[in-house]
Amino acid sequence: MGSVKYDVIVVGELNVDLILNKIDGFPEMGKEKLADQMTLTLGSSSAIFASNLSALGARVAFIGKIGHDQFGQLTLDSLQKKGVSTEFIIQDKNLNTGATIVLNYEEDRAMITHPGAMNHLTIQDISAEQLKQARHLHFSSYFLQPGIKKDVGRLFRMARELGLTTSFDMQWDPEEKWELNAANILPYVDIFLPNRQELVYLTGQVNLKEAVHRLGANINTIVVKLGNEGSYLFDIKAKKEIRLPAFKNDQVVDAIGAGDSFNAGFIFKFIQGAPPEECQRFGNLCGAINTTAAGGTTAFKNFDQVMKIAKERFGYEEK
């Protein structure tokens, strides 16, 4: 996939997830609820994306910040086991590694996050020398990283000037203000990867075409994740739109990280130069495969194993 050291360099937040499944109801003040299952695992949109992209076979490095603590060590160990380079991850002994408590109840969930070190990553932590070692830059979780938020446009411009292609998943805004400087960021993003709900809140438009039109000339290619309805792609320059159905899983374990797995599948094909529809279909597939196991990374061990699940569960075979 090229002569540089890495195919993709990921800049983003790092935290662990404490996932509680089979709970007997959402918490209520003054009451105690029980959960039959608990999992402590690697969390964060950026880390799930990096791990699963690496498992598919891409060469991936990560730039982020964690604490010098047990959660930080779990994060490093988990990324390294998936083959992700952690050479650019900063450990700060004065900070705590972020953590998210995830409550899964039937088909719904609630999350509480302690940001910790993810608040403190800044543009000064990222150098051109690091970016030049990759062919593609991915940035995720814009609203969760106040230390670098104002400089994301600068980061993408730097990547473009160095010859990298780029992708961006803004993710959910916990404050629900949806203040994104689209004109400063999106023109330098090759692939913009929101889900439908995020796009609706960002643009104020429920209709997908109207939402895309609202962003106008700021975007290049937008790929909207539609959950169990699949995905929608619009290439502005080619004036081409593609809507593809989801791969249906009738035995969903959980959907944690499904959107990040979609991103991993899409970008895996994109960096190989595959046409948009092939990237999109593989993204849909990886999102579905994600739901066959608990957490965001469990289903992705290596490419052969992913293809085995794809064939047995979803009837998919590489052409």
KENUSE-551868 format. One record per residue (C-alpha): chain; residue number from 0; x, y, z; residue in three letters. Coordinates in steps of 0.001 Angstrom, whole numbers. Layout:
<pts>
{pt A; NUM; {X; Y; Z}; ALA};
...
</pts>
This chain:
<pts>
{pt A; 0; {0; 0; 0}; MET};
{pt A; 1; {2863; 2430; -737}; GLY};
{pt A; 2; {6406; 3208; 353}; SER};
{pt A; 3; {5655; 5268; 3476}; VAL};
{pt A; 4; {5766; 3671; 6916}; LYS};
{pt A; 5; {2007; 3799; 7581}; TYR};
{pt A; 6; {-1096; 3687; 5443}; ASP};
{pt A; 7; {-3169; 5659; 7957}; VAL};
{pt A; 8; {-2338; 7881; 10910}; ILE};
{pt A; 9; {-5215; 8408; 13341}; VAL};
{pt A; 10; {-5467; 11499; 15530}; VAL};
{pt A; 11; {-8035; 11339; 18291}; GLY};
{pt A; 12; {-9240; 10539; 21759}; GLU};
{pt A; 13; {-8310; 7489; 23823}; LEU};
{pt A; 14; {-10274; 5941; 26656}; ASN};
{pt A; 15; {-11481; 2623; 28043}; VAL};
{pt A; 16; {-15099; 1433; 28077}; ASP};
{pt A; 17; {-16721; -216; 31079}; LEU};
{pt A; 18; {-19711; -1896; 29436}; ILE};
{pt A; 19; {-22660; -3183; 31461}; LEU};
{pt A; 20; {-25043; -5529; 29629}; ASN};
{pt A; 21; {-28255; -7277; 30642}; LYS};
{pt A; 22; {-29151; -4646; 33215}; ILE};
{pt A; 23; {-32566; -4768; 34844}; ASP};
{pt A; 24; {-33397; -1152; 33998}; GLY};
{pt A; 25; {-31766; 2256; 33736}; PHE};
{pt A; 26; {-30481; 3744; 37029}; PRO};
{pt A; 27; {-32844; 5770; 39176}; GLU};
{pt A; 28; {-31867; 8169; 41932}; MET};
{pt A; 29; {-31729; 6407; 45282}; GLY};
{pt A; 30; {-32099; 2934; 43740}; LYS};
{pt A; 31; {-29674; 190; 42777}; GLU};
{pt A; 32; {-29867; -1833; 39553}; LYS};
{pt A; 33; {-28025; -5040; 38658}; LEU};
{pt A; 34; {-26106; -5961; 35495}; ALA};
{pt A; 35; {-25478; -9603; 34633}; ASP};
{pt A; 36; {-22537; -8865; 32334}; GLN};
{pt A; 37; {-19556; -6501; 32581}; MET};
{pt A; 38; {-16723; -5901; 30124}; THR};
{pt A; 39; {-13694; -3610; 30469}; LEU};
{pt A; 40; {-12263; -2966; 27030}; THR};
{pt A; 41; {-10633; -453; 24726}; LEU};
{pt A; 42; {-13029; 2382; 23982}; GLY};
{pt A; 43; {-13141; 5626; 21983}; SER};
{pt A; 44; {-14236; 6080; 18414}; SER};
{pt A; 45; {-10712; 6775; 17218}; SER};
{pt A; 46; {-9176; 3702; 18866}; ALA};
{pt A; 47; {-11908; 1340; 17632}; ILE};
{pt A; 48; {-11426; 2681; 14110}; PHE};
{pt A; 49; {-7630; 2291; 14321}; ALA};
{pt A; 50; {-7801; -1212; 15800}; SER};
{pt A; 51; {-10260; -2579; 13272}; ASN};
{pt A; 52; {-8524; -933; 10326}; LEU};
{pt A; 53; {-5259; -2527; 11463}; SER};
{pt A; 54; {-6959; -5908; 11892}; ALA};
{pt A; 55; {-8133; -5682; 8281}; LEU};
{pt A; 56; {-4508; -5377; 7193}; GLY};
{pt A; 57; {-3691; -1664; 6969}; ALA};
{pt A; 58; {-575; -216; 8602}; ARG};
{pt A; 59; {-1877; 2169; 11260}; VAL};
{pt A; 60; {-302; 4582; 13762}; ALA};
{pt A; 61; {-2042; 6614; 16454}; PHE};
{pt A; 62; {-1482; 10115; 17845}; ILE};
{pt A; 63; {-3213; 10746; 21173}; GLY};
{pt A; 64; {-2726; 11407; 24864}; LYS};
{pt A; 65; {-3325; 9155; 27896}; ILE};
{pt A; 66; {-2437; 9055; 31567}; GLY};
{pt A; 67; {364; 7053; 33126}; HIS};
{pt A; 68; {-2085; 4666; 34804}; ASP};
{pt A; 69; {-3688; 1213; 34512}; GLN};
{pt A; 70; {-6302; 2351; 32010}; PHE};
{pt A; 71; {-3539; 3930; 29947}; GLY};
{pt A; 72; {-1581; 682; 29940}; GLN};
{pt A; 73; {-4692; -1260; 28931}; LEU};
{pt A; 74; {-5148; 1181; 26049}; THR};
{pt A; 75; {-1562; 739; 24846}; LEU};
{pt A; 76; {-1675; -3043; 25203}; ASP};
{pt A; 77; {-4985; -3281; 23324}; SER};
{pt A; 78; {-3789; -1142; 20425}; LEU};
{pt A; 79; {-494; -2997; 20171}; GLN};
{pt A; 80; {-2231; -6387; 20172}; LYS};
{pt A; 81; {-4186; -5186; 17140}; LYS};
{pt A; 82; {-983; -4137; 15412}; GLY};
{pt A; 83; {-1463; -376; 15824}; VAL};
{pt A; 84; {1754; 1580; 16350}; SER};
{pt A; 85; {1689; 3548; 19618}; THR};
{pt A; 86; {5005; 5339; 19093}; GLU};
{pt A; 87; {3299; 8745; 18850}; PHE};
{pt A; 88; {1007; 8329; 21889}; ILE};
{pt A; 89; {1909; 10635; 24772}; ILE};
{pt A; 90; {1653; 9401; 28377}; GLN};
{pt A; 91; {1318; 12201; 30927}; ASP};
{pt A; 92; {1785; 11259; 34590}; LYS};
{pt A; 93; {-257; 14283; 35662}; ASN};
{pt A; 94; {-3394; 13169; 33786}; LEU};
{pt A; 95; {-5904; 10333; 34032}; ASN};
{pt A; 96; {-6792; 8184; 31045}; THR};
{pt A; 97; {-10375; 8787; 29980}; GLY};
{pt A; 98; {-13110; 6267; 30718}; ALA};
{pt A; 99; {-16704; 5724; 29550}; THR};
{pt A; 100; {-19374; 3776; 31418}; ILE};
{pt A; 101; {-21783; 2245; 28899}; VAL};
{pt A; 102; {-25219; 1040; 30005}; LEU};
{pt A; 103; {-26859; -1238; 27423}; ASN};
{pt A; 104; {-30556; -1835; 27952}; TYR};
{pt A; 105; {-32423; -3794; 25281}; GLU};
{pt A; 106; {-31772; -1825; 22050}; GLU};
{pt A; 107; {-30953; 1441; 23799}; ASP};
{pt A; 108; {-27924; 2651; 25703}; ARG};
{pt A; 109; {-26637; 5502; 27833}; ALA};
{pt A; 110; {-23053; 6618; 28334}; MET};
{pt A; 111; {-21133; 8719; 30839}; ILE};
{pt A; 112; {-17565; 9767; 29998}; THR};
{pt A; 113; {-14726; 11135; 32092}; HIS};
{pt A; 114; {-12563; 12823; 29415}; PRO};
{pt A; 115; {-9303; 12903; 31363}; GLY};
{pt A; 116; {-6263; 13196; 29100}; ALA};
{pt A; 117; {-8314; 13474; 25898}; MET};
{pt A; 118; {-9023; 17106; 26863}; ASN};
{pt A; 119; {-5332; 17909; 26622}; HIS};
{pt A; 120; {-4185; 16808; 23161}; LEU};
{pt A; 121; {-3184; 19944; 21174}; THR};
{pt A; 122; {-1888; 20783; 17713}; ILE};
{pt A; 123; {1549; 21236; 19300}; GLN};
{pt A; 124; {1570; 17476; 19991}; ASP};
{pt A; 125; {1442; 16738; 16243}; ILE};
{pt A; 126; {4320; 17355; 13851}; SER};
{pt A; 127; {4643; 17411; 10088}; ALA};
{pt A; 128; {7349; 14766; 10429}; GLU};
{pt A; 129; {4800; 12398; 11997}; GLN};
{pt A; 130; {2150; 13049; 9358}; LEU};
{pt A; 131; {4622; 12564; 6508}; LYS};
{pt A; 132; {5017; 8949; 7597}; GLN};
{pt A; 133; {1465; 8137; 6426}; ALA};
{pt A; 134; {-651; 8333; 3269}; ARG};
{pt A; 135; {-3970; 9119; 4959}; HIS};
{pt A; 136; {-5097; 11080; 8048}; LEU};
{pt A; 137; {-8253; 10233; 9996}; HIS};
{pt A; 138; {-9610; 12456; 12774}; PHE};
{pt A; 139; {-12560; 11566; 15000}; SER};
{pt A; 140; {-14559; 12915; 17962}; SER};
{pt A; 141; {-14233; 16632; 17287}; TYR};
{pt A; 142; {-16464; 17729; 20168}; PHE};
{pt A; 143; {-14679; 15589; 22784}; LEU};
{pt A; 144; {-11270; 17193; 22284}; GLN};
{pt A; 145; {-11295; 20858; 23351}; PRO};
{pt A; 146; {-7502; 21099; 23320}; GLY};
{pt A; 147; {-7285; 20616; 19553}; ILE};
{pt A; 148; {-10807; 21528; 18445}; LYS};
{pt A; 149; {-9982; 25038; 17234}; LYS};
{pt A; 150; {-7024; 23736; 15190}; ASP};
{pt A; 151; {-8662; 20805; 13366}; VAL};
{pt A; 152; {-8895; 22837; 10159}; GLY};
{pt A; 153; {-5194; 23626; 10457}; ARG};
{pt A; 154; {-4442; 19928; 10977}; LEU};
{pt A; 155; {-6319; 18921; 7833}; PHE};
{pt A; 156; {-4687; 21697; 5804}; ARG};
{pt A; 157; {-1260; 20546; 6956}; MET};
{pt A; 158; {-2093; 16957; 5972}; ALA};
{pt A; 159; {-3301; 18074; 2528}; ARG};
{pt A; 160; {-151; 20140; 1958}; GLU};
{pt A; 161; {1932; 17068; 2796}; LEU};
{pt A; 162; {30; 15006; 231}; GLY};
{pt A; 163; {-2172; 12931; 2555}; LEU};
{pt A; 164; {-5786; 12084; 1829}; THR};
{pt A; 165; {-8128; 12746; 4757}; THR};
{pt A; 166; {-11265; 11572; 6530}; SER};
{pt A; 167; {-13301; 13047; 9388}; PHE};
{pt A; 168; {-15978; 11682; 11720}; ASP};
{pt A; 169; {-17140; 14497; 14006}; MET};
{pt A; 170; {-19218; 12183; 16281}; GLN};
{pt A; 171; {-21779; 13316; 18870}; TRP};
{pt A; 172; {-21652; 16705; 20614}; ASP};
{pt A; 173; {-22288; 16108; 24371}; PRO};
{pt A; 174; {-23227; 19792; 24778}; GLU};
{pt A; 175; {-25558; 19553; 21750}; GLU};
{pt A; 176; {-24462; 22951; 20446}; LYS};
{pt A; 177; {-23160; 21561; 17124}; TRP};
{pt A; 178; {-20735; 24412; 16552}; GLU};
{pt A; 179; {-18560; 23158; 13704}; LEU};
{pt A; 180; {-16697; 25596; 11474}; ASN};
{pt A; 181; {-17538; 23697; 8302}; ALA};
{pt A; 182; {-15945; 26233; 5955}; ALA};
{pt A; 183; {-12652; 25983; 7831}; ASN};
{pt A; 184; {-12540; 22157; 8013}; ILE};
{pt A; 185; {-14612; 20311; 5424}; LEU};
{pt A; 186; {-12975; 21655; 2228}; PRO};
{pt A; 187; {-9792; 19844; 3349}; TYR};
{pt A; 188; {-11612; 16580; 4120}; VAL};
{pt A; 189; {-11861; 14003; 1348}; ASP};
{pt A; 190; {-14368; 11758; 3162}; ILE};
{pt A; 191; {-16804; 13216; 5734}; PHE};
{pt A; 192; {-18396; 10406; 7784}; LEU};
{pt A; 193; {-21304; 11548; 10000}; PRO};
{pt A; 194; {-24289; 9436; 10943}; ASN};
{pt A; 195; {-27795; 10617; 10090}; ARG};
{pt A; 196; {-28644; 12001; 13526}; GLN};
{pt A; 197; {-25398; 13967; 13728}; GLU};
{pt A; 198; {-25942; 15404; 10255}; LEU};
{pt A; 199; {-29503; 16436; 11123}; VAL};
{pt A; 200; {-28337; 18301; 14225}; TYR};
{pt A; 201; {-25405; 19888; 12400}; LEU};
{pt A; 202; {-27491; 21218; 9498}; THR};
{pt A; 203; {-30984; 21496; 10963}; GLY};
{pt A; 204; {-32277; 19481; 7976}; GLN};
{pt A; 205; {-34069; 16121; 8322}; VAL};
{pt A; 206; {-33961; 15269; 4616}; ASN};
{pt A; 207; {-30545; 13887; 3612}; LEU};
{pt A; 208; {-30371; 15735; 297}; LYS};
{pt A; 209; {-31330; 19009; 1942}; GLU};
{pt A; 210; {-28725; 18436; 4671}; ALA};
{pt A; 211; {-26030; 17827; 2048}; VAL};
{pt A; 212; {-27184; 20917; 145}; HIS};
{pt A; 213; {-26930; 22972; 3347}; ARG};
{pt A; 214; {-23245; 22060; 3637}; LEU};
{pt A; 215; {-22877; 22976; -21}; GLY};
{pt A; 216; {-19462; 23611; -1510}; ALA};
{pt A; 217; {-17713; 22902; 1799}; ASN};
{pt A; 218; {-17767; 19126; 1305}; ILE};
{pt A; 219; {-16113; 16781; -1182}; ASN};
{pt A; 220; {-17563; 13316; -497}; THR};
{pt A; 221; {-20004; 12724; 2355}; ILE};
{pt A; 222; {-20956; 9248; 3576}; VAL};
{pt A; 223; {-23892; 9143; 5983}; VAL};
{pt A; 224; {-24332; 6091; 8220}; LYS};
{pt A; 225; {-28000; 5105; 8468}; LEU};
{pt A; 226; {-27830; 2238; 10987}; GLY};
{pt A; 227; {-29967; -724; 9941}; ASN};
{pt A; 228; {-30976; 1165; 6788}; GLU};
{pt A; 229; {-27426; 1067; 5403}; GLY};
{pt A; 230; {-25616; 4178; 4170}; SER};
{pt A; 231; {-25874; 7116; 1799}; TYR};
{pt A; 232; {-22962; 8543; -211}; LEU};
{pt A; 233; {-22867; 11780; -2160}; PHE};
{pt A; 234; {-19857; 12805; -4241}; ASP};
{pt A; 235; {-20188; 16547; -4768}; ILE};
{pt A; 236; {-17777; 16886; -7698}; LYS};
{pt A; 237; {-19156; 13911; -9608}; ALA};
{pt A; 238; {-22738; 14770; -8552}; LYS};
{pt A; 239; {-23153; 11082; -7791}; LYS};
{pt A; 240; {-25253; 9611; -5016}; GLU};
{pt A; 241; {-25354; 6001; -3835}; ILE};
{pt A; 242; {-27666; 4468; -1252}; ARG};
{pt A; 243; {-26811; 916; -200}; LEU};
{pt A; 244; {-28789; -1334; 2169}; PRO};
{pt A; 245; {-27343; -2706; 5384}; ALA};
{pt A; 246; {-26183; -6261; 5895}; PHE};
{pt A; 247; {-28791; -7485; 8363}; LYS};
{pt A; 248; {-27745; -9289; 11551}; ASN};
{pt A; 249; {-30701; -10957; 13264}; ASP};
{pt A; 250; {-28668; -11753; 16387}; GLN};
{pt A; 251; {-27117; -8453; 17411}; VAL};
{pt A; 252; {-24872; -8677; 20490}; VAL};
{pt A; 253; {-24440; -4900; 20729}; ASP};
{pt A; 254; {-23844; -1988; 18355}; ALA};
{pt A; 255; {-20959; -335; 20215}; ILE};
{pt A; 256; {-18455; 863; 17633}; GLY};
{pt A; 257; {-20537; -141; 14605}; ALA};
{pt A; 258; {-20122; 3300; 13045}; GLY};
{pt A; 259; {-16381; 3232; 13676}; ASP};
{pt A; 260; {-16194; -220; 12088}; SER};
{pt A; 261; {-18080; 1142; 9067}; PHE};
{pt A; 262; {-15430; 3878; 8850}; ASN};
{pt A; 263; {-12643; 1290; 9072}; ALA};
{pt A; 264; {-14132; -786; 6271}; GLY};
{pt A; 265; {-14721; 2236; 4051}; PHE};
{pt A; 266; {-11238; 3694; 4543}; ILE};
{pt A; 267; {-9592; 265; 4134}; PHE};
{pt A; 268; {-10976; 111; 608}; LYS};
{pt A; 269; {-10493; 3843; -37}; PHE};
{pt A; 270; {-6728; 3738; 576}; ILE};
{pt A; 271; {-6540; 894; -1934}; GLN};
{pt A; 272; {-8135; 3089; -4578}; GLY};
{pt A; 273; {-11426; 1172; -4721}; ALA};
{pt A; 274; {-14455; 2920; -6290}; PRO};
{pt A; 275; {-16887; 4659; -3899}; PRO};
{pt A; 276; {-19593; 1982; -4107}; GLU};
{pt A; 277; {-17132; -779; -3180}; GLU};
{pt A; 278; {-15839; 1293; -239}; CYS};
{pt A; 279; {-19400; 1924; 903}; GLN};
{pt A; 280; {-20482; -1716; 627}; ARG};
{pt A; 281; {-17443; -2897; 2586}; PHE};
{pt A; 282; {-18173; -239; 5193}; GLY};
{pt A; 283; {-21736; -1559; 5545}; ASN};
{pt A; 284; {-20335; -5070; 5908}; LEU};
{pt A; 285; {-17840; -4114; 8620}; CYS};
{pt A; 286; {-20535; -2239; 10535}; GLY};
{pt A; 287; {-22665; -5403; 10531}; ALA};
{pt A; 288; {-19746; -7663; 11489}; ILE};
{pt A; 289; {-19105; -5379; 14466}; ASN};
{pt A; 290; {-22530; -6292; 15895}; THR};
{pt A; 291; {-21730; -10025; 16029}; THR};
{pt A; 292; {-19572; -9660; 19176}; ALA};
{pt A; 293; {-19492; -7517; 22324}; ALA};
{pt A; 294; {-17638; -4212; 22254}; GLY};
{pt A; 295; {-16226; -2421; 19252}; GLY};
{pt A; 296; {-13176; -4554; 18403}; THR};
{pt A; 297; {-13894; -8156; 19426}; THR};
{pt A; 298; {-15221; -9235; 16029}; ALA};
{pt A; 299; {-12101; -8000; 14217}; PHE};
{pt A; 300; {-9171; -10355; 14769}; LYS};
{pt A; 301; {-7646; -10431; 11269}; ASN};
{pt A; 302; {-8731; -10136; 7651}; PHE};
{pt A; 303; {-9277; -13867; 7111}; ASP};
{pt A; 304; {-11455; -14144; 10218}; GLN};
{pt A; 305; {-13480; -11089; 9178}; VAL};
{pt A; 306; {-14028; -12593; 5722}; MET};
{pt A; 307; {-15099; -15872; 7319}; LYS};
{pt A; 308; {-17801; -14053; 9310}; ILE};
{pt A; 309; {-18731; -12088; 6192}; ALA};
{pt A; 310; {-19326; -15249; 4191}; LYS};
{pt A; 311; {-21006; -17347; 6909}; GLU};
{pt A; 312; {-23236; -14671; 8453}; ARG};
{pt A; 313; {-23870; -12298; 5548}; PHE};
{pt A; 314; {-23187; -14237; 2354}; GLY};
{pt A; 315; {-20474; -11789; 1305}; TYR};
{pt A; 316; {-17423; -12788; -720}; GLU};
{pt A; 317; {-14640; -10636; -2110}; GLU};
{pt A; 318; {-14915; -10189; -5877}; LYS};
</pts>
